[in-house]
Amino acid sequence: MFSEKVNAQTIELTCDVKTHIKRWGNDYWQDLNNRTWTLEIDYINNLLVLRSNIFYKGENHTLSTNYTIFTNKRKKIVAFEDDFTTTQGGISSSSLTLDLVSKKITTANHMNDERGYSFSLHHGKCF
């Protein structure tokens, strides 16, 4: 039933994710506090929008990332971020997988610019 809804309209999910990062300029991984994401899935237009809020330099920021859905399977989504640049003009790549049966989500990001390289991994469950 859930996959039929995905085919018919835009579906919104809330996800609780754990985040692990390796920042520019260091060689260790760091665990961040759990985050809440909102996903909007538009299967007709092959679009997934990920929205999250982060607290950075004393301010809250809302981030919105567009992903193109590349899978034809209705119970699983594989998507790649549309923008391949960092905020500093370097290169970046991000992928996302979502199992619509278990509602488990994973994403991986890797970035490279004048600051060096950075990685982030996210995994969790959507509702």
C-alpha positions in Angstrom: 0.0 0.0 0.0 2.8 2.4 0.8 4.5 2.1 -2.6 1.2 2.8 -4.3 1.0 6.1 -2.4 4.5 6.9 -3.6 3.4 6.4 -7.2 0.3 8.6 -6.8 1.6 11.7 -5.1 4.4 13.4 -3.2 5.0 11.6 0.1 6.6 13.2 3.2 8.6 11.2 5.7 10.3 12.2 8.9 13.6 10.4 9.6 15.7 10.0 12.7 19.4 9.6 11.6 22.7 9.1 13.2 25.6 11.1 11.7 29.4 10.3 11.6 31.7 12.9 10.0 35.4 13.3 9.1 36.0 17.1 8.9 38.5 18.9 6.8 42.0 19.0 8.2 41.9 16.1 10.7 42.2 12.3 10.5 39.5 11.2 13.0 35.8 10.5 12.8 33.3 12.2 15.0 29.7 11.2 16.0 27.2 14.0 16.0 23.9 14.2 17.8 21.0 12.4 16.2 19.2 14.6 13.6 15.7 14.8 12.3 15.3 15.0 8.5 12.2 15.5 6.4 12.0 13.7 3.0 9.7 14.6 0.2 9.4 11.9 -2.4 8.0 12.8 -5.8 8.3 9.5 -7.8 6.6 11.0 -10.9 9.3 13.6 -11.3 12.1 11.3 -10.0 12.8 13.9 -7.2 13.6 13.5 -3.5 14.1 16.6 -1.4 15.9 16.2 1.9 15.4 19.0 4.5 17.3 19.3 7.8 18.1 22.0 10.4 21.6 22.5 11.7 22.9 24.8 14.4 26.1 26.5 13.1 28.0 29.5 14.5 25.3 30.3 16.9 22.4 30.2 14.3 19.9 27.7 13.1 20.1 27.0 9.4 17.6 25.0 7.2 19.3 23.0 4.5 17.5 21.7 1.5 19.1 19.2 -0.9 17.6 17.9 -4.1 18.3 14.3 -5.2 17.5 12.7 -8.5 15.9 9.2 -8.1 17.7 6.6 -10.3 15.9 3.4 -9.3 13.0 1.8 -11.1 12.1 -0.4 -8.1 9.1 0.9 -6.2 10.1 -0.5 -2.9 13.6 0.9 -2.8 15.0 4.3 -3.7 18.6 5.1 -4.8 19.2 8.7 -5.5 22.1 11.1 -6.1 22.5 14.8 -5.2 21.9 17.2 -8.1 24.6 19.7 -7.1 28.2 18.4 -7.3 29.9 21.4 -5.7 30.9 22.4 -2.2 30.1 25.8 -0.7 33.7 26.8 -1.5 33.5 25.8 -5.2 35.1 22.4 -4.8 33.7 19.0 -5.8 31.2 17.0 -3.9 29.1 13.8 -4.3 26.2 12.5 -2.2 24.1 9.3 -2.5 21.0 8.2 -0.7 19.3 4.8 -0.3 15.9 4.3 1.2 14.1 1.0 1.7 10.4 1.8 1.6 9.5 -1.5 3.4 11.8 -1.3 6.4 12.0 2.5 6.0 15.8 2.4 6.7 17.8 5.2 5.2 21.5 5.7 4.5 23.5 8.5 2.9 27.1 9.1 2.1 28.8 12.3 1.2 32.4 13.1 0.2 33.7 16.6 -0.6 37.1 18.0 -1.7 38.1 21.6 -2.0 40.9 24.0 -0.9 40.2 23.1 2.7 41.0 19.4 2.0 38.6 16.5 2.0 35.7 15.7 4.2 33.2 12.8 4.6 29.9 12.2 6.3 27.8 9.1 6.7 24.2 9.0 7.9 21.9 6.1 8.8 18.5 5.8 10.5 14.8 5.1 10.1 12.0 7.1 8.6 8.3 7.2 9.8 
